[in-house]
Amino acid sequence: MRGSRTPAVRAIQSEMQQSFQGLSRHRQAQVCETTKTTLIKACQWARGAAVEAELAKALDEATQKLAAKRRS
């Protein structure tokens, strides 16, 4: 069995990535429009895939602002 002795590599999601995935498709599109990126790249970021550092930072900040807005 090939690969049976190596552990599976799993991406660990941050709290902001999980909250982004919990948003509706419309809200996700709004965050993407704010950060000037595509929904595909944002969904990749939310799954924990590798994206550019500045894009990840922008998505994290935009999601954080939206989450704070929703709480208040």
C-alpha distance (Angstrom), angle and dihedral (degrees) to the residues before:
residue distance angle dihedral
M1 . . .
R2 3.74 . .
G3 3.78 115.8 .
S4 3.78 95.7 5.3
R5 3.81 92.7 128.3
T6 3.77 98.8 52.7
P7 3.78 122.4 78.3
A8 3.77 120.1 -115.6
V9 3.78 114.8 -101.0
R10 3.77 111.3 -128.4
A11 3.77 127.5 -177.5
I12 3.79 113.6 -125.9
Q13 3.79 113.2 -139.3
S14 3.77 123.1 -142.9
E15 3.79 121.9 -132.1
M16 3.82 91.2 -102.0
Q17 3.81 92.0 52.0
Q18 3.79 90.1 52.1
S19 3.79 92.1 48.1
F20 3.83 90.0 49.3
Q21 3.79 89.9 55.1
G22 3.81 89.4 50.1
L23 3.80 92.0 57.7
S24 3.78 121.7 97.6
R25 3.80 117.8 -102.6
H26 3.81 89.9 -105.9
R27 3.82 92.6 54.4
Q28 3.81 90.8 46.0
A29 3.80 89.1 53.1
Q30 3.81 89.7 50.7
V31 3.80 91.0 53.3
C32 3.81 90.0 48.5
E33 3.78 91.2 50.3
T34 3.80 90.4 50.8
T35 3.80 92.7 50.7
K36 3.84 94.2 41.3
T37 3.79 95.3 -122.8
T38 3.78 138.4 114.6
L39 3.78 126.6 -94.5
I40 3.79 89.6 -120.3
K41 3.80 93.6 59.8
A42 3.80 91.2 44.3
C43 3.80 91.5 52.2
Q44 3.80 90.0 48.8
W45 3.80 88.8 52.7
A46 3.80 90.8 49.0
R47 3.82 91.3 52.9
G48 3.79 90.1 53.0
A49 3.79 97.6 -106.2
A50 3.79 120.4 147.9
V51 3.81 115.3 -86.5
E52 3.79 132.6 159.5
A53 3.80 114.7 -68.6
E54 3.79 95.6 -123.9
L55 3.81 91.5 49.9
A56 3.80 91.4 49.3
K57 3.80 90.5 49.6
A58 3.82 92.3 49.1
L59 3.81 92.7 48.4
D60 3.79 91.0 47.0
E61 3.81 92.3 51.8
A62 3.81 94.1 45.3
T63 3.80 92.4 48.9
Q64 3.79 90.6 46.9
K65 3.83 91.1 52.7
L66 3.79 91.3 49.0
A67 3.82 92.0 47.9
A68 3.81 91.1 50.2
K69 3.79 89.9 48.5
R70 3.81 91.2 51.4
R71 3.83 92.7 50.2
S72 3.79 95.3 53.1
